[in-house]
């Protein structure tokens, strides 16, 4: 079996993420990792909190905490939520870890040795009151385009125009509020991406044809416009320090690396964190260095694609070392809220902590993947969410499980009944299940999640169709063995559903599997040929009826949700 390395875009440290962040990277990565593990592959799923950069310092200042204390607290808070969503990371690290500091400095040294980092003098805003240079986001003022008075030095949130700090009217420090600013000369390190353009183009030509159009088109657009040399250091108190053995003057001035330089390296850093927990049995280098037997898949929203498809590969290539580069980049569009952006300040949208307070994780997992913004932006509405939960989860799957097990226990006791030998209806069912399962597997292999969800839903529906056709509640009146056969077959479908639904709804899948007292109760994949015969759960197997798997969302629930989170009729 293949070795699969999976990473999802690092969630930023400054606050709890909304559902759009969840479906844009971490959740589909988890679904894919779970699927591959069930198929017997060797899988390593790595993620971490992205902890450096200006927003982390500003968020810590607003919280009245030191940056390191703030980041440690937020890391734990985010990790608890991801655990609640059932995200089965092999390791969830931190970009501020010693491992990432060591690796980031190593990358910088190698790039410098090979002539791809250059020290340049630039002009930058300096705050006399704060006695420091101010990175872009440390400067606020009035946007010259729309008049918004809280525009940042890199971009106006109101009109989205990209800005330079010197564009702002009445510019002031975000730290002290002082407008005693001046422009001074200072030195920074630049990654010479222009010298690596040809190599990055070759990499994209070889790998990008396999990527989804969204990812490959963004990468090629950046290449067409030409790669520009990019500043990779900042004047901040929090970050990976510039190594003093190579750049003593910059190190003495307290320069740190730009967050977008060290954050992708944290994929490797987090893998090393994972290995350092158990160094006798874990080898991080085998996944990243000369790892020709590894297939590497990245998951991210479209705004992260340029950095991962162009900047990080350029960084890797420039080291002249055999670092593993991405094989498949799965990019997602936006999940919006009633057609507009999620907004904390305007009480618009659902954030991941609130989602778990409302309903179990499987409700959200299924809905988000079944409506993943793969080909275009999608919009969350409470009406669509409740319809999906009620029809697919409660009616199609949950009701099937409950009525089969409840009826069988009532009429045949607490063991799977034997009954007659399978007939034409069971043979046809087996063929239909095998065909749909093959479709489902194909979509999962291709990372087409909405199509995979549709195939999974069709598999659940096929069981309902079989049950309606056979009608064991009528069969029992004239042919007890026929009814027993129908119920035994349906119970095998429940076990099959528990296995193949596990990537989407792991907690519910576990409850379904746990209904049967099987000697080897695992979630190992059931092949199409095995599904054809539906004999995994033999007659005589003890079973229990689990609690209701999915409660329906009522009209009163809908009204309450929209009042709390906002929403349009």
Order of alpha helices (4+ residues) and beta strands (2+ residues): beta-beta-alpha-beta-alpha-alpha-beta-alpha-beta-beta-beta-beta-beta-beta-alpha-alpha-beta-beta-alpha-beta-alpha-alpha-beta-alpha-beta-beta-alpha-alpha-beta-alpha-alpha-alpha-alpha-alpha-alpha-alpha-alpha-alpha
